[in-house]
């Protein structure tokens, strides 16, 4: 097989076709608890209760979440694949979960003081654990996105279509043909007689990414000219 020289590209991050909608739903997930925090703090102030650090924290985190939520939705409307290096909205979500866990723990603690019966309650610790997960997500979301990728290089190609799914790695020495199937799928024929069907149907611009891969295979001599579809150019990914 003739392997023409071609420029090696870095991995391209792939996104699910409903990525933007999922992000908006996730962002709205803590809207109600944030409003409850603001309302509770407002009621305490209205009833002239002593202003405590906890009351101020509840009000501050609730307002911060609303502000960050509006900011996030605006970014997502402009670019559904928007991702900051640090997801501040996730950190605000962690604050809400932490406060909810604290309130549950506090209620059980006061009940234990009144009854003299100490019991272990797992629910507050679940909230605390979830808060920790959200903090971790705030710093790792970009890395999680990058786990779904397409990498075209001189010696073949590699891809993964699910963050924790299977890797597909092929070198041209192991490939006999790459055949388009339908609008978004392809069939990889290897020298050991195997046939692997790979579908880009669930990906944003899946057909364009599939055709880009086939064009790359054709350029390196890995794909017969007759089986090459008319390539589509993927939309540029906004940073």
N, C-alpha and C positions, 0 to 999 in steps of 0.2 A: 504493500500500500504506500502510495506517495504521500509524504507528510510535508506540505508546504509550510514555510515559516510564517507565523502570524504573531502579532503582538499579544503578549500575555496581559490579561486584565485582572484586577483584583476582584474579590468576591462582591457580587451585587446582592444587597439585602432584598429578599422577597417578602411581600406582605399579603396576608389573606385578603380576599376581595371585600370582606366586611370589616376590615381592621378599624376604619374610622368610626363606624357605628358602634363597635365593641368598646372603643375607647371612650366614646361619649356616654354609653351606658354605665361603664365603670366609674366615670367621673361623677355621674349623678347618683351613684350608689349610696353616698353618705350625706346627701343633701338634707334629708329629713332629720337625722341625728344632729346635724349642724344647726338647723333651725330650732330644734328642741333646746340645745345648749344656749343659744341666744335668748330664746324665750324664758328659760329658767333663770338665767342671769338677770334679764330685764325685770322679771317679777320680783326677784330678791331686792333689786334696787328700788322698784316702785313701792314695795312694802317697807322700805326703810330698814331692811335688815343690815346688819354689820357687813361691810364690804370686805370679804376675805380674799386671800390670794387665789383660792380655788374658784370663787365666783368670777374674778377677773380673768383667770385662765380659761374658764369655760366660754366667757364672752369673746375673748381674744381669738381662741381657736375657731369658734363658730364663725365669726366675721371673716377671719383669714381664709377659711375654707370656701366661703361664698365668693370672695374676691378671686381666689385662685381658680375656682370652678368657672367663673365667667371668662377669665383669661384663657383657661385651657380650651373651652368651647370655641372661643374666637380663633385660637391657633388651629384647632382641628378643622374648622370650616375653611380656613385659608389653605391648610395642608393636612389632609387626613393622616399623614405619616409623621406628623410633628412629634419630636421627642427631645426633651431637654436632657442635659448631662445628669442633672439631679431633678427627679420628679417631685417638686415641692408639694404638689397636690397629694401625693401618696404619704408624705410626711404629715401633712395636716390630717389625713385620714387616720394615720397611726395615733395622732393626738386624740382624736374623737374616740377611737376604740379604747385607748388607755383610760380616758376619763369614764367611759361607760363601765369598764372593768372595775375601776376604783369605786364607783358608786354602788355597784353590786356588792363588792367586798365590804364596803362601809356599812351597808344595810345589814349584812349578815353579822358583822362585828358588833354592831349596836345590839342586835337581837341576842347575841351570845352574852353580852354584858348584862342584859336584863334577865335572861333565863339561867345564866351560869352554865349553859351547855355549849361546849365548843364542838363545832362540826367543820369538817373540811368541805369546802364548796369548790368544785372544779371550774364552774362557769367564769368567774373573774379571771382565772389563769388562762382560760381559752382566749378571752379578750386580750390579755396582755401578750399572749403568744402571737395572736393575729396582728397586734400592733407592731411587734418585732418583725413579722413577715413583711408588713407594709414598708417599714423603714428599709429593710433589705431590698425590696422591690424598687424603692426610690433611687437606689444607686446602681441597680442591675438591669433595669428595663431595656436599656440600649443594647446590652450584651445579649439579653434574651431575644430581642428582635433579630440580631445578627445571626442567630442560630438557624434561621430560615434563609437560605442563600442559594445563589447560582454562581459558580466560578468556572469561567472559560479560560483555558491556558493552552500553551503550545503543545503540550503532550496529551491533552484530552479535556475532560470536564468533570466537575463534581457539583453536587447539589443536595440540598435537604429541604423538604417541603413542609415539615412539621418541626417545631422547636425541639421536641424530644423524640422525633421520628428517626427513620433509617437514613443513613448516609448512602448516596450513590456516587461511586468514584470509578471512572473509566479512563483508561489510557488507549490511545489509538492502536497500539499493538494488540489490544484485546478486543477491538471492535471490528466487526465485519460490515455492518451497516447501521444507520440510524434512520428509521422510517417514520414519517408523519402519519398519525392516525387521527382522523377528525380534525376539529379546530384547535384543540389544546393538548392533545396527547402525542406521545411518540413511542416507538418500539425499538429497543436497542438489541441488536443481534450480536452476540459475542462469539469468539473463536471456539469456545468450548460447547457451542450448540445451544446455549441458553437464549431465551427471549424475554427481556424485561420491559414491561409497559410502564411508562411514567406519565402521570397526568398533571398538567398545570391548571386544570379547570378551576380549582379553588383559589388560585392566586390572582392578585390584582394585575391586570395586563398579562394574564397567563398565556394567551395565544401569541403575543408579541415576544415574550421571553422564550417560549418554545421555538418560535421561528428564528430567533437570534441564535439559539443553540444549534439548530440545523444549519444555519448559514455558516456558523463557525466550523462545524464539522465538514461542510462542503469546501470551505476555504483551505482546510488542512488536508483535503483529499480523502476524508473518512466517509463521505457521503456521495453516492452516485448522483450525477447532475440531474437525472430525470426525476429523482424523488424529492428534489428541493422545492418547497412551496414558496410563494411570493412572500418575502419577509415583511414583517411589520416592525416598526421602530417603537420600542417601549417608551412610554412617557418618562421624561427625566424625573428622577426622584429628588424632591426638594429636601434640602437639609434643614 
